[in-house]
């Protein structure tokens, strides 16, 4: 299990675990980041990422991406 920040660009990965406080987990869940869901890293700049999740593109910061384990 690795944080999302370590995932390869363009390679679909499956979310194994989401860490952080309850409100952080709820926020990510509303964006479509759920355990068992598939996401793909579109681009990454200085740890900040744009990912495809549920047919949408979402930008997340490095600290948020580190809480998502794939």
C-alpha positions as CSV (number, residue, x, y, z in Angstrom):
1,X,0.0,0.0,0.0
2,X,1.4,3.4,-1.1
3,X,0.1,7.0,-0.8
4,X,-1.5,8.3,-4.0
5,X,1.5,10.7,-4.4
6,X,3.6,7.6,-5.3
7,X,1.2,6.3,-8.0
8,X,2.4,6.4,-11.6
9,X,0.8,8.9,-14.0
10,X,-1.8,7.4,-16.4
11,X,-2.0,4.1,-14.5
12,X,-5.4,3.2,-12.9
13,X,-5.1,2.4,-9.2
14,X,-7.6,1.1,-6.7
15,X,-8.2,3.0,-3.4
16,X,-7.4,0.7,-0.5
17,X,-7.7,3.1,2.5
18,X,-8.5,6.7,3.2
19,X,-6.8,8.2,6.3
20,X,-7.2,11.5,8.2
21,X,-10.0,13.0,10.3
22,X,-13.6,12.1,9.8
23,X,-14.4,15.4,8.0
24,X,-11.5,14.8,5.6
25,X,-12.8,11.3,4.8
26,X,-16.3,12.7,4.3
27,X,-15.0,15.5,2.0
28,X,-13.0,13.0,-0.2
29,X,-16.1,10.7,-0.3
30,X,-18.2,13.5,-1.7
31,X,-15.6,14.0,-4.4
32,X,-15.9,10.3,-5.3
33,X,-12.8,8.9,-3.5
34,X,-14.2,5.7,-1.9
35,X,-12.5,2.5,-0.9
36,X,-12.5,0.1,-3.8
37,X,-12.9,2.9,-6.3
38,X,-10.5,3.3,-9.3
39,X,-8.7,6.5,-9.9
40,X,-6.1,7.6,-12.5
41,X,-3.4,10.2,-12.0
42,X,-3.7,12.7,-14.9
43,X,-0.8,15.0,-13.9
44,X,1.3,15.9,-10.9
45,X,3.1,19.1,-10.1
46,X,5.1,19.5,-6.9
47,X,2.9,16.8,-5.3
48,X,-0.4,18.5,-6.2
49,X,-2.4,16.2,-8.5
50,X,-5.1,16.1,-11.0
51,X,-6.9,12.8,-11.0
52,X,-9.7,11.1,-12.9
53,X,-12.3,9.8,-10.5
54,X,-15.8,8.6,-11.5
55,X,-15.5,10.2,-15.0
56,X,-14.6,13.6,-13.4
57,X,-11.2,15.4,-13.1
58,X,-10.5,16.5,-9.6
59,X,-7.5,18.6,-8.3
60,X,-6.2,17.7,-4.9
61,X,-3.3,19.0,-2.8
62,X,-0.2,17.0,-1.7
63,X,-1.4,16.7,1.9
64,X,-4.8,15.3,0.8
65,X,-3.2,12.9,-1.7
66,X,-1.0,11.5,1.0
67,X,-4.1,10.4,3.0
68,X,-5.3,8.3,0.1
69,X,-3.7,4.9,0.1
70,X,-3.6,2.8,-3.1
